[in-house]
Amino acid sequence: MIIETLGALGEMIGALAVLISLIYLAKQIKHSSEVAKISSYHEGIAQIVQAGLDPDFARLINKTEKGEPITEEESVRGGALSSAFIFGHEILFHLYKKGQVDEVLWDNIIENNFQWLSSKMIRPLLEERSGQLTRELRNLIAEMDIHRGSPV
């Protein structure tokens, strides 16, 4: 009888240990998910900031806005910077749509970067890109154009 009681007690302790392990693993998974969200957010911001702080970014945008000719090398450089700038916004837009970026923060980002996303250097590249997320971002910018009275 004592052996049976000890066996039952051992099974209960084992079951409790499994339950505690599962709770711990669930918390670890949730934590890893939060870290991944934050990492994705930082990646998006880093793409935008890295492109925006590059001295060529403003110089090439100014040249294209003024209609000045650009060299093939400048065109490639402008395309790379524009692509990084767009990609950063796509990352943040994706996170926003999933509820992982606050609406006020997203609105602030898109509002303050609208002039760049609508520039003659970036907008054509944005229009050429494919993918559902890019189309949705383009549509959002087009809606902003309409509300601002800008030509699409």
C-alpha positions as CSV (number, residue, x, y, z in Angstrom):
1,M,0.0,0.0,0.0
2,I,2.8,2.5,0.8
3,I,4.5,1.7,-2.5
4,E,1.2,2.4,-4.4
5,T,0.8,5.7,-2.5
6,L,4.3,6.7,-3.3
7,G,3.8,5.8,-6.9
8,A,0.6,7.9,-7.1
9,L,2.4,10.8,-5.4
10,G,5.3,10.5,-7.9
11,E,2.9,10.6,-10.8
12,M,1.2,13.7,-9.4
13,I,4.6,15.4,-8.9
14,G,5.6,14.4,-12.4
15,A,2.4,15.7,-13.9
16,L,2.9,19.0,-11.9
17,A,6.4,19.2,-13.2
18,V,5.2,18.8,-16.8
19,L,2.5,21.5,-16.3
20,I,5.1,23.9,-14.8
21,S,7.4,23.2,-17.8
22,L,4.6,23.9,-20.3
23,I,3.8,27.2,-18.6
24,Y,7.4,28.1,-18.6
25,L,7.7,27.2,-22.3
26,A,4.6,29.2,-23.2
27,K,6.1,32.3,-21.5
28,Q,9.4,31.8,-23.3
29,I,7.6,31.5,-26.7
30,K,5.6,34.7,-25.9
31,H,8.7,36.5,-24.9
32,S,10.5,35.3,-28.1
33,S,7.6,36.5,-30.2
34,E,7.7,40.0,-28.5
35,V,11.5,40.1,-29.2
36,A,10.9,39.3,-32.8
37,K,8.3,42.0,-33.1
38,I,10.6,44.6,-31.6
39,S,13.4,43.4,-33.9
40,S,11.2,43.7,-37.0
41,Y,10.2,47.2,-35.9
42,H,13.8,48.2,-35.4
43,E,14.7,46.8,-38.8
44,G,12.1,48.9,-40.5
45,I,13.2,52.0,-38.7
46,A,16.9,51.3,-39.4
47,Q,16.1,50.9,-43.2
48,I,14.4,54.3,-43.2
49,V,17.0,56.1,-41.1
50,Q,19.9,54.5,-42.9
51,A,18.6,55.6,-46.3
52,G,17.5,59.0,-45.0
53,L,20.8,59.9,-43.4
54,D,22.9,58.9,-46.4
55,P,24.2,62.2,-47.9
56,D,23.4,61.0,-51.4
57,F,19.7,60.5,-50.5
58,A,18.9,64.2,-50.2
59,R,21.2,65.2,-53.0
60,L,19.7,62.7,-55.5
61,I,16.1,63.6,-54.5
62,N,16.9,67.3,-55.0
63,K,18.4,66.5,-58.5
64,T,15.4,64.5,-59.6
65,E,12.9,67.0,-58.2
66,K,14.6,69.8,-60.1
67,G,14.7,67.6,-63.3
68,E,18.5,67.7,-63.4
69,P,20.2,64.9,-65.3
70,I,21.7,62.1,-63.2
71,T,24.4,59.7,-64.2
72,E,23.9,56.0,-64.4
73,E,25.8,55.5,-61.2
74,E,23.6,58.1,-59.4
75,S,20.6,56.3,-60.8
76,V,21.7,53.0,-59.4
77,R,22.6,54.6,-56.0
78,G,19.3,56.4,-55.9
79,G,17.5,53.2,-56.7
80,A,19.2,51.4,-53.9
81,L,18.5,54.1,-51.3
82,S,14.9,54.4,-52.5
83,S,14.5,50.6,-52.3
84,A,15.8,50.6,-48.7
85,F,13.6,53.5,-47.8
86,I,10.5,51.8,-49.2
87,F,11.4,48.5,-47.7
88,G,11.6,50.1,-44.2
89,H,8.1,51.5,-44.7
90,E,6.8,48.1,-45.9
91,I,8.1,46.4,-42.8
92,L,6.5,49.0,-40.5
93,F,3.2,48.9,-42.6
94,H,3.1,45.2,-42.2
95,L,3.6,45.4,-38.5
96,Y,1.0,48.2,-38.3
97,K,-1.5,46.1,-40.1
98,K,-0.9,43.2,-37.7
99,G,-1.5,45.6,-34.8
100,Q,2.2,45.6,-33.7
101,V,2.8,49.2,-34.4
102,D,0.7,51.8,-32.7
103,E,-1.7,53.7,-35.0
104,V,-0.5,57.1,-33.8
105,L,3.1,56.1,-34.4
106,W,2.4,54.7,-37.9
107,D,0.4,57.8,-38.8
108,N,3.3,60.0,-37.7
109,I,5.8,58.0,-39.7
110,I,3.8,58.0,-42.9
111,E,2.8,61.6,-42.6
112,N,6.3,62.8,-42.0
113,N,7.8,60.7,-44.8
114,F,5.0,61.4,-47.3
115,Q,7.0,64.0,-49.2
116,W,9.8,61.5,-49.7
117,L,7.6,58.6,-50.7
118,S,5.9,60.9,-53.2
119,S,9.2,62.3,-54.6
120,K,10.2,61.8,-58.3
121,M,13.0,59.5,-57.2
122,I,11.1,57.2,-54.9
123,R,7.5,57.1,-56.2
124,P,8.4,55.5,-59.6
125,L,10.2,52.7,-57.9
126,L,7.3,52.3,-55.5
127,E,5.0,52.0,-58.5
128,E,7.1,49.4,-60.1
129,R,7.4,47.1,-57.1
130,S,5.1,44.1,-56.9
131,G,3.6,42.3,-54.0
132,Q,0.4,42.7,-52.0
133,L,2.0,44.7,-49.2
134,T,3.5,47.1,-51.7
135,R,0.2,47.5,-53.5
136,E,-1.5,48.3,-50.2
137,L,1.2,50.9,-49.3
138,R,0.8,52.5,-52.7
139,N,-2.9,52.7,-52.3
140,L,-2.5,54.3,-48.9
141,I,-0.1,56.9,-50.4
142,A,-2.5,57.5,-53.3
143,E,-5.4,58.1,-50.8
144,M,-3.1,60.6,-49.1
145,D,-2.5,62.3,-52.5
146,I,-6.2,62.6,-53.0
147,H,-6.8,64.1,-49.6
148,R,-4.0,66.6,-50.1
149,G,-5.2,67.4,-53.5
150,S,-1.9,66.2,-55.1
151,P,-1.9,64.6,-58.5
152,V,-1.5,60.8,-58.4
